[in-house]
Amino acid sequence: MTSILISWVASIVSLFVVAYVVPGFHVTSVVAAAVAAVVIGLLNATLGNVMKLLGCPLMVLTLGLAALVVNALMILLASALVDGFRVDGFLPAFFGSILLSIVSTVVGAIFRTATK
């Protein structure tokens, strides 16, 4: 249970960092970031995995770069579903997905280390 909360908080913090760094990536409140983190996680766990499975041959041909496109599409879909979370196009979603992965990993590691 604690690891889920740590991952969720890391995702919320990461969304704010990405919104600060990537132009066209907007988060208006902590509540919007919290809801967006849940929605992005659920979309990646369901629809994102289905799209990655169906696009497996494309993943092999592009050496995994197609996974970044799928992640960007999940972020765009989440921005359409969550009020207060907006992404202004594919390129901000694409660069945001890359930075979101990096920042989430770093912030999650910091939180896990701090709670031990």
Secondary structure, DSSP 8 states (H G I E B T S, - for coil): -HHHHHHHHHHHHHHHHHHHHSTTEEE--HHHHHHHHHHHHHHIIIIIHHHHHHTHHHHHHTTTHHHHHHHHHHHHHHHHHSTTEEE-SHHHHHHHHHHHHHHHHHHHHHHHHHH-
